[in-house]
Amino acid sequence: MLRRIIVWASTALITGGLVGCGNTDSWVEARPAGGWAAQYADAANTSSSPVEGADALRLEWTRSVKGKLAAQVALGSGNYLAVNGQTGAGCSLMVWETDNRARQRWCTRLVQGGGLASPLFDDFDNLYIGQPGAVLSFPPTQWIRWRRPVIGMPMTARILSPGHLLVVTHLGQVLVFDAHRGTVTGTSLDLVDGVDPTDSERGLDDCRLAGPRCPVAAAPAYSASTGMVVLTLWEPDADKPVLVGLRYRPGQTPQLTREWTSDAVGGGPLASPVLSADGSTVYVNGRDESLWAINVDDGSEKWSVPLQYLAQTPPSVTPGGLVIAGGGPGSRLTAVRDTASEGEVLWTRDDTSPLTTSSLAGVGYAVVPDGSGEGAGLALTVFNLGDGGTVNTYPLPRATGWPVGVSVGHDGRVVTATSDGQVYGFAPA
């Protein structure tokens, strides 16, 4: 009898253990890193972080990629940063340690020409990056996890549902990859007809200027709340670019469908679109020097606000709906509140000209001119989101070229860089 009881008890324990364990595969599925995962922070391009950013900083280190940069620095969940340099020789994709004076962790060389796209970190510090004709993934070391061919140059990749990677190339090919295996899920969607699959560099030089030979010149935006992907598209022989809305339905066939095409934005959209926290609104710059709000459901206009300057970088959006207009030459630091019926200008700083998209983390960060005239440099400014008032300003030593954005880490560190490849790391003071 005793033996039977023991056998029964052991069986019950085993059965209970199996029931309790279940399928735990979900924990290994890729999600965006907890830092500044990629250009414009997140899949919605909000340039906004939940981190309570420091209003006082100190410059910890500076370092050069020994080449050019055209996209923001990506910051991982730990202490890694990644830059996509365009260099004459040697390494171009580089991973450094943010908390160790930018000590290089590893580097490798990619096919050049894809500098407009930033790397993307997932929460395991795996990297995803494009080069003309391919998309690649790297583990926390420099050895390639997987490499897959695509048609064109991938813009900055986005993570859709956990474990799935959105890749949109400059020639209009849209694919969803299994982020772990590197296999395409479903079928690709081609936004442009008649593209030569063997010429992945066609029109690439036009992307920097967002010209007509580059169909998709900016990173797409994705909202998990609505399952919508929104991107800019300049179709062949068209007078101006348009906005396109794609519906993502994971597990269905087809999983990506083209829902609408909108020409509502005056002069056509410029730079990446940005999605609101609830995914219902797209904010985008118009070539008519206005900020536009577009309905995600059908691409119709909600409202527009004249800026009186051409915003060349995307706006920033907080979860509460505060929109900071994009930057560029001649810009003015401007805050707009979305009231649903209109865009209400809350404040404008005529004396502050952000040259980058503002990065928001309780306070705002942007790079501005430092001085005036031919010898003017660059400075990182910290500003108050309530009234735009300057909190602190930090000159960037020997900065040349054009600023490419400001990234805010999960630990409050701030990293900015210039087109001439100079990278600056700040820590909370």
N, C-alpha and C positions, 0 to 999 in steps of 0.2 A: 504493500500500500504506500509506504513511504517513498519508494522508488517512483511509483506512478505520479505521486504528487509533485515530486521534484521535476520530472519530465514535463508535466503539464505547466508548471510555473515557468520553466525555462522557455517553453514554446510561447507562452503568453508574453514574456519579456521581449523575445525576438520579434513577435508580431507587433507589439506596441511600439518597439523601436523603429520598425519599418514604416508604420503608419505615421509616426512623428517626424521622420526625416523628410519624406516626400521628395519632390524634385527641387533641387537647389541651384539649377543652372543659371537662374536669373542674376545671381550675384556677380557672374563673370561678364555680363553683357555691358558693352561700352556705353558710358554716359559722359557728358561733358565734364571736363576737369573743374575742380572747385575754385580755380584761379581765373585769370582772364584767358579762357580756353582757346580763343582765336580772335581774329580781327573783329572789332566791334563787340567783343565780350561774349555774346551768346548767339544762339541760332536765330533769334529775332532781330539781331543787329542793334540792340538797344543802347550799347555802350554804357550800361548801368550795372552796378555790382551791389549785392546786399551787404558788403563789407562797410563798416563805419570808417571811412577814410580819415587819415590824419590831416589836420590843417597846418601842422608844422612838420617839416621834413629836413633831412640832412643828406647831402650827396655822399654816398658810400663808395661809388666806383664809376669809372668810365672805361669804355673799351671800344675798339673798332673791329668791324667785320672785314676790313681791308677790301671793300667793294661798295656796292650800292644797295640801298634798301628802298622798297616801295610799299611795304605793308607793316602793320603793327607787330610788336613783339608778342608772342603767346606765352602765358604763364600757366604752369601745371598745378596739380593739387598739392605737390610737395614744394621743393625748392628749385625746380628747373625752369629755365626759360628757353625758348626756341626762336631763331631768326632765320628767315629765308633770304640769304644774301645773293647778290648777283656779282660774282667775282671773276677776275681775269684768269685765275688758276687756283688750284688747291680746293679747299673746302668751301661749300656755299651754304648748306644746311648745317646749323650749329646749335648745340645744346650746352648751356652754361648753368652754373649754380648761382642763383640770385643772392644767397646769403653767405657766399664765400668769395666776394670780390670778383664775381663773374668768371670763376675758374671753369675752364672748358671741360665738360663731361665727355663729349664725343662730337665728331663732325664727319660729314661725308659730302661728296660732290654730286649735284643733280644736273640734269640737262638745263642749260640756262634759257632765260626768256620768260619765266613764270613768276617774276618778282612781285606782281600785283597781288598775289595770293599769299596769305599767311599760313603757317602750320596750324593744325588743330590738335590739342591735347585731349585725350579722354581721361577718365578718373584713375586709370592705371598708369598714367604717364606714357601710354603709347601715342605715337605721332602719326598724323595723316597729312599728306602733302602732295601736291600735283607738280608735274613737269610737262612740257609739251609732249602729248601723245600717251601719257601714263598717269596713274595715281598709285601712290606707294604708302605703305604703313611700316613704321619702325617701332620696335619695342624700346624699353628704356636704355638699350644699348644700340650701337650703330648697325647691327645686322638687320637686313630687311625681313619683315614678317611676311609681306606679300607685295606683289607688283602686278598691276593689271592694265592692259591697253585701253585707251579711250580716244575719242575723236576730238582733238582740240586740246586746249590748256585748261585744266580744272581751276575754277575760281575757288575761294576758300570753302572747304568742305563743311558740312553741318551734320550733326547727329540728329536723326529723326526719333522714332521710337527707340527705346534702349536696344543697342546691338545693331542698329541700321544706320548707314552712312549715306547722306545725300551728296552727290557729285554732279555739278553743272559745269560744262565746259564753255569756253568763250565762243565756240561754234554752235552752241545750242543743243548739245546732247545732254540728256538728263538721265541719270542712273541711280539706283539704290543698291548699295553693297551690304553684304553681311560683314560687319566691321571686324569680326574675328577671323573669318576664313578668307575674306577678299573675293567672294563669289557674288555675282550679280543676282539679285532677287527680282523675279518678275522680268519684264522686258523694258528696254530703254525707250525713252520718248525723245523724238527729234523735233525741235522747235523750228528748224530751218531745213528746207528741202534742198537737195542737190549738192550737199557738202561732200567734198572729196575726202574719204576716210584715210587716205595716205598722206594728206597735207595738214598736219596738226598745227602748223605755225602760220597758216594763211590768216592775214589780218591781225596778227598778234600785236604788231607795232601800233595799231590804231586803238588798242585797248586803253593805253595810258591817257589818251585824250578823249576817250569815250566816243570815238568816231564811228561812221557808218560801216566800216569794214570789220568791225568787232561786234558781232551780234549781242553777246552778253559780256558787258565790260565791268560788271561789279558783282559782289557776292550776293547770293539769294538770301531771303529772309524766310524763316519757318516758325509757325506757331503750333505748339502741341495742343493748345486749347481748341483750335478750329481745324487742325489738320491741313492748313493752307500753306503753300509755298508761293511767295511773290517775288518776281524778278523783273529786271528791265530787259527789253529785247528790241534790237534794231533790225528789222526784217529787210531782206534784200530789196533795193530800189525804193524803199520807203523814205518819206521826207524827214521823219523824226522817229525816235524810239517810242515804244509804248510800254505799259505795264502788263504783265501776264500773271494770272492766278491759276495755280495748279492744285488739285485736290489730291491729298495723300490718303489712301485707304489701305493700311497694312493688312496683308493676308488675302486681299481680294484681287481679282483679275478684271481689268488692269488695276494696278495699285496707284498709278499716277494718271490723272486725266486733266486736260486743259479745260478749265471752267469758264474763263472769261479773258478778253483782251480789252484794255482800256486806253483810250487816247485823251482822257480827261485832263491830264497834267499839261499845263501850258508850256508849249515849246518842246514837250517831251521830258521824261524824267532824267535826272543826272545823279550819279552815284547810287549806292545801295539803298533799297527801301528799308524801312524800319517798322516793326509791328508793335502795337500796343500790348499791354500785359494780358488783356482778355482776348487778344487776337482779332478784334473786330475792326480795327482801323490800321491803314497803312499810312505812314508819314514819309514823304519823299520830297526832295528838292525839284523844282521845275526850272527849265532853262529860261523861263520868263522872270527869274529873280524872285520867285515866290515859294513859300512853304505850303505844301498841299497835304490835305487829309482825304484819304480815299476809302470808300466802303469795301471791306474784304468780301462781302457776299457777292457783289456784282461788278466791282470796279468803278462805281459811280462816285462823283465828287461829293464830299461832305462840306468842306470849306477850304479856303486858301487865304494866306496872309502875305502881303507884299513885304519883301525884305529890303529892297533897294540895293541889293548886292547879289552877285552870283555865288551861292553857296556850293562849293566844290566838294565838300565832304558831307556825309550823311548827318541828319539831326540825331540827338540823343533823347531818350525817353525814360522817365522814372516810372515805377509801378503805379504811382499815383496820377500819372497823366501829364506831368510837367514836361514840356518839350523845349530843349535848348537847340536853337537853330544851328545848322552846320557852319563850318568855317571856310576861310579862303582869303585871298588878297582883297583888302577893302571891306572886310566883314565887320560886323558889330555884334558883340555878345548880346544875345536876345533870348528871352524866355517867353514861351507861349503856353497858355493853359487851354486844354481842349474842353470846352463846355458842352460838347456833343452837337450844338447847333452852330458854333463858330469857334475860331481860334482867337482867344483874347490875349493880346500882348500885355504881359505883366510888367516887364521892365526891359530897358535897353541900355547898354553901356557904350556910348559913342566913343569913349576913350580907350576901349579894349577891343582889339581885333584878333580873335582866335584864328590861328592858321590851321588848326586841326579840329576834328570832331571832339567835342567836350566829353570827358570821361567822368561819370557820376558815381559817387560813393559817399552819400551824405553831404559831401562838398563836391565842387566841380574842379576838374583839372584840365588845362589846355596849354598849348604852347603859343606864345605871342611874340611879336617883335620886341627886341630889347634895345631901345634907342631908336634913332632915326638916321636917315641918310645912308650913304654908301657903306659905312663901316658898322651898320646895325647888326646886332647878333640876335640870339633867340633866348627866351626865358620860359621856364615852367611857371605858370600862375595857378594859384589856388583861390577859388572864389566861392562866395556864399550863394546857395541856390535860392535863398529867400529874396534877395535884392540885387544879386550880381556883384556885390561889393568885394573888392580884392582883400583876401586874407593874408596871403604871402606871395612873394615872387622870388624865384631862384634862377639866376643866370645859368645858362648851359655853357660851360667853358669851351672856347674854341669851336663853337658849333657852326658848321657850314652846311649848305644845301637847304633842303626843305624838311620840316618836321613831318613824320609819318604817323603820329598818334601817340597816345598815352595809355599804358596798361596798368591796372591796379590789381595787386596780388591778394590772395586770401589772408595774408599776414600784414596787410597794409602797406607793403612795399610798392613803390611806383617806379615804372620803367618807361622811358621815352627814348626816341631815336630820330635820326635825321636821314635824309636821302643819301648823304655822303657816307653813311655806314657807321656813324658815331652813336653809341648806345650809352645811356646814363641811368644808373641805378640809385634810387633814393630810398631811405628808410624813415619810418616815423621818428621824429626827434624826441 
